Amino acid sequence: FAAQRHVLTYMEDAVSQLLENREDISQYGIARFFTEYFNSVRQGTHILFREFSFVQATPHNRASFLRTFWRCFRTVGKNGGKYSNLLTAQEYHCLLQLLCPDFPVELTQKAARIVLMDDAMDCLMSFSDFLFAFQIQFYYSEFLESVAAIYQDLLAGKNPNTVIVPTSSSGQHWQRQPPNDCSPLDGVEASLFYQCLETLCDRSKYSCPPSALVKEMLSSAQRLTFYGFLMALAKDQGINRALGALPDKGDLFLDPAMDQELEKLVAQVSGLSISGPTSSSGDAANLPVRNSPRINSPWKPLHHRRKMDAESEGSNEETDSSEN
């Protein structure tokens, strides 16, 4: 159970955070720190502003990142006019970097290629098209690298019994090219392709889509191309539900819980603006001033804010005493 849930990964990260910020944490106790840390893991907020190596470390981290990306930027596709929800791959990558500063551009480009295929990489994409393609590319990245290797072997005319089914990622499969006498446009036979995928899913130590859903998806096809297969994965709602990070496409722009929080925030801001003075500079000086917290590193835990709050309170006391 511990290995399946990657408990050791989170324990090591929690201890690392504890040692890095032990002075801050000593103010409110180690027990409270671990409680807050594992609550954030359960809620899926633990991946915010963390390094990419941690974001991709476990399936739960990947699913949490996908869910967070959707919840933060779903309004990109929900609001505005006809073309307001269309962005380029580079613009989507900028959004990803707001949540993970060192997110690799290669993953964004691979996700965009699923949508654009033969189109130029600077073409516009809808939020929903990019999101579901990105989900497949990001969550199943190691699986897709192995699939690419299998596809190239079949395209080269190798017998399925001699095709080498990778069990780990070498990071080089995407660079393999078919021989000159093969036509990539023809694709490969779907039934042979699925046989190899079934073996891969049985052997792979990485996350794979359910083989039964893949078989059902390929049952109506005689031949298919690699990117045709990726597009089919991205569009399959059964695979999306099995992964469990995103809602169905029809509910993509619905998030009542987030909408309620935003409404509360807007109401609070509106209340401050309505009650705020408009002409008296003396009254304005009496309003509490909240400085934006200075973040030294995007990977600092949220507990880092406690120290800054304490310092801020201390500086206020000094100011009050100096005025007296």
Buried (B, 14 or more C-beta within 10 A) or exposed (E): EEEEEBBEBBBEBBEEBBEBBEEBBEEEEEEEBBEBBBEBBEEBEBBBBBBBEBBBBBBBBBBBBBBBBBBBBBBBBBEEEEEEBBBBBEBBBEBBBBBBBEBBEEBBBBBBBBBBEEEEEEEBBBBBBBBBBBBBBBBBBBBBBBBBBBBBBBBBEBEBEEBEBBBEBEEEBEEEEBEEEBEBEEBBBBBBBBBBBBBBBEEBEBBBBEBEBBBEBBEEBEEBBBBBBBBBBBBBBBBBEEBEBBBEBEEBBEBEEBEEEEEEEEEEEEEEEEEEEEEEEEEEEEEEEEEEEEEEEBBBBEBBEBBBEEEEEEEEEEEEEEEE
